[in-house]
Amino acid sequence: MKTGIKKGLRRVFAVAALIAVVSLAAANTSTTPFDTTKQESVTGTVKSLEWAAPNVWLWVDVTEDSGVTKTWGFRAASREEMTATAGWSKDSFKKGDKVRVEYNPIKTGQRGGLLVRVSRLLEVPADSSPPSD
C-alpha cells in the first residue's frame, strides 16, 4: 500500500512540476504587459543588443524633448525566431548604431515595449549635396 501512495505522490509532483514549467514558459512569451492595439516609435542610439533567452532585448538611448537621454528597452522574440524570421544574429546591432524603433508600448507607461520593427538610420554628412549635371 505504501508503494502505491509513493507512486501516486510522484505522479502528482511530476504533473505539478510540468504545470509550473509550462506556466513559466507562457509567462516569458506573453504579450500581456504590452498594449498591442497601439503602435508608437522612437529614434535613438543602440546601447546594447541582449542576445538572451527566452527573449532578445534591444536597449536604445533616446534623447527626449527635454534634452535628457534615457534608456528604453524593447523585447523581441526568441533568439531562434529572430534568426529564422528576421535574419538577426548577436551582431546585428552595435553600440552607437542610430535606429528607429516601432513598438507596442508597455501598458504601465514605462520606457519601452514589444518590438514591432527596427530600422537602422544612415548618417549623411551635412555638407553633402547631390551631384550636378
Stockholm file with secondary structure:
# STOCKHOLM 1.0

chainA/1-133         MKTGIKKGLRRVFAVAALIAVVSLAAANTSTTPFDTTKQESVTGTVKSLEWAAPNVWLWVDVTEDSGVTKTWGFRAASREEMTATAGWSKDSFKKGDKVRVEYNPIKTGQRGGLLVRVSRLLEVPADSSPPSD
#=GR chainA/1-133 SS CHHHHHHHHHHHHHHHHHHHHHHHHHHHHCCTTBCTTCCEEEEEEEEEEECCSSCCEEEEEEECTTSCEEEEEEECCCHHHHHHHHCCCTTSSCTTCEEEEEEEEBTTCCSEEEEEEEEECCCCCTTCCCCCC
#=GC SS_cons         CHHHHHHHHHHHHHHHHHHHHHHHHHHHHCCTTBCTTCCEEEEEEEEEEECCSSCCEEEEEEECTTSCEEEEEEECCCHHHHHHHHCCCTTSSCTTCEEEEEEEEBTTCCSEEEEEEEEECCCCCTTCCCCCC
//
